[in-house]
Amino acid sequence: MKRNYENIDLLDERLLIEKCIEDNRLYQEAFYKKFAPKMYAVCKNYADSRDEAMDFLQDGFVSVFNNLHKYRFEGSLEGWIRRVIIYRTIEALRKKKRYNKALLEVDTVEIIQPEDFEIEDTSTPVEKIRALVNTLPEKAGLILKLYAIEGLSHAEIAEVTGVSVGTSKSQLNRARKLIKEGLLKSNG
């Protein structure tokens, strides 16, 4: 039976969450359909392949459904889901001892621009920045992605990665410095 999800966005969040907590499969499916596309884009930032991104997404949604009763209706539901997905993804990468192997996709790397690195020539191709980001040391690359792409604060990054706030700040500065040097070198 094909389900109609045209009015997914019109579903009341509180009702959707309550029904998901009650294990109502129809509402859980609607919940997944509503948020999975954006969360998949998040997962792609850290995955080596589409299959791995899907694994991150599935593990993340299992965690979302298991913890949905903890959502307090404070702030954005999408933001809460994103945070759970990121935590699970980082946890999976930590288990694999692979924080920075993920390639950035062109659509998300556009958030990181040459002007972010105080480069006067803003005509630097996005591909060049993506290549430089992917050559960063593990912690610096991960922290740059969490800060610039996911919009996490240094306190949130510290919580997710297990480093101090000071380390998060210094690794972000290190990443910016290395990218700036790389851009200057390649334009030099």
C-alpha positions, -999 to 999 in steps of 0.1 A, spaced: 0 0 0 14 33 -10 12 60 16 5 97 8 31 120 25 20 152 8 9 168 41 39 156 62 49 192 71 14 199 83 15 172 110 15 186 145 50 179 159 37 171 194 12 145 179 39 131 156 63 126 185 36 112 209 26 86 182 62 77 175 69 72 212 38 49 212 55 28 185 29 37 159 47 26 127 27 48 104 38 79 123 74 67 127 75 63 89 61 98 84 86 111 109 115 94 91 103 106 57 100 142 70 135 144 84 156 118 66 166 138 35 182 166 55 198 142 80 212 122 51 230 153 39 245 157 73 257 120 73 273 124 38 297 150 53 313 123 74 310 92 52 333 76 27 304 63 6 267 65 2 263 31 19 282 44 49 261 76 50 230 54 50 244 33 78 250 65 98 215 77 90 199 44 101 219 42 133 211 78 140 174 73 135 174 43 158 189 65 184 164 93 177 135 70 181 150 54 213 155 89 228 125 108 214 109 107 249 137 130 260 128 158 236 114 186 257 98 208 229 124 235 236 140 247 204 138 231 170 129 194 167 150 193 135 180 207 154 175 181 182 174 153 156 205 168 138 224 168 171 215 131 178 225 121 143 259 139 146 266 124 180 259 89 167 280 95 136 309 108 156 306 78 179 307 54 149 337 72 135 354 71 169 349 34 170 365 31 136 393 55 147 385 76 116 375 112 123 386 129 91 383 105 63 349 118 52 349 138 20 329 170 18 303 172 -8 302 202 -31 268 213 -19 279 215 18 314 228 12 300 260 -2 294 270 34 332 273 37 344 301 15 378 317 8 369 348 27 366 327 58 403 323 56 411 360 50 422 353 14 419 383 -8 413 363 -40 377 349 -35 377 332 -69 393 301 -54 373 271 -66 353 252 -41 370 220 -52 403 234 -41 390 243 -6 373 208 -3 406 192 -12 425 212 14 398 205 41 402 168 34 440 169 39 437 185 73 448 165 104 420 145 119 410 167 148 414 199 130 393 187 100 365 173 122 363 204 143 362 226 112 333 206 98 314 206 130 319 243 135 315 256 99 291 231 84 270 219 113 271 252 132 280 237 166 295 260 192 329 251 208 311 239 239 290 215 218 320 204 198 338 197 231 309 176 243 306 156 210 343 149 205 355 147 241 381 175 238 382 207 258 367 240 246 402 254 244 413 225 222 383 230 200 392 266 195 429 259 189 421 231 164 397 254 145 424 281 143 449 254 132 425 243 104 420 278 92 457 285 93 465 253 73 438 261 47 450 297 44 486 285 39 474 259 14 454 285 -6 483 310 -5 507 282 -16 485 271 -45 479 307 -56 514 317 -50 
